[in-house]
Amino acid sequence: MTGNLIEIFSSAQGEGPYIGCRQVFVRFEGCNLRCRYCDTAHDVGSHAFCKAETLRSDEPELSVANPVSVGDAAEHIQRLLEAAHHHSVSFTGGEPLLHADFISAVAERISARVFLETNGTLDNELKKVLPFVDIVSMDVKPPSAAGESLWLRHRAFLETASVKDVYVKLVATADLTEDEALETCQMVADVRADIPLVLQPVTPRGGCVPPRAEELLRMQERALRVLRDVRLIPQAHTMMGIR
Ligand code: SF4
């Protein structure tokens, strides 16, 4: 079994409640959505090689030909895990659940907690990897971001993910409507009112800008009427200049 990977590297988590935790990141090519504010060049086949960091001064980075085998991916991840203490291994993208079988096979070969960063739309694929996953970071993509309605798919996904340590992240742009924010809150509350919701003001790029500060605070106030844990957290890795 093989997977198309963009990079394997060690860094600090830059978003959400686990911000700052040291992780090994495994970034996949490919996504089933096309969000307006996407910052990842993830088209399948666009990376002939996967960049694999080593944390060694004599050979800091290797180039591994794509597609990468399960064994090779696990070996590169495990090397980083042994070079420094890490909180977990984050499978990200793109949309990592397009590679659910690959993730399960890699997870069986490494000794670390598994953290899944997903757009929260591929419920059947989530079910395949769920036994191997410890933490689910689920994005909600409202129509103003995704260009289509994904509410039913998000709801089914969150119901499945709710047996794990899960939080939901909503990237707030100036285009996000009040109805979309309320729909997100209601969906989370219907599954479990104690699931944390992160409101993440978009990092300005490609014409996308965040709402004004007072609008973000108003959004948080309204969300806290139906949810117990709602946090405003911007992307931190861009501030620190790290990947
Ligand atoms: S789900 Fe994530 S990777 Fe996919 S298009 Fe949207 S922002 Fe980009």
Boltz pocket constraint, residues with backbone or C-beta under 6 A from the ligand:
constraints:
  - pocket:
      binder: B
      contacts: [[A, 30], [A, 31], [A, 32], [A, 33], [A, 34], [A, 35], [A, 37], [A, 38], [A, 39], [A, 40], [A, 42], [A, 93], [A, 94], [A, 95], [A, 119]]
      max_distance: 6.0
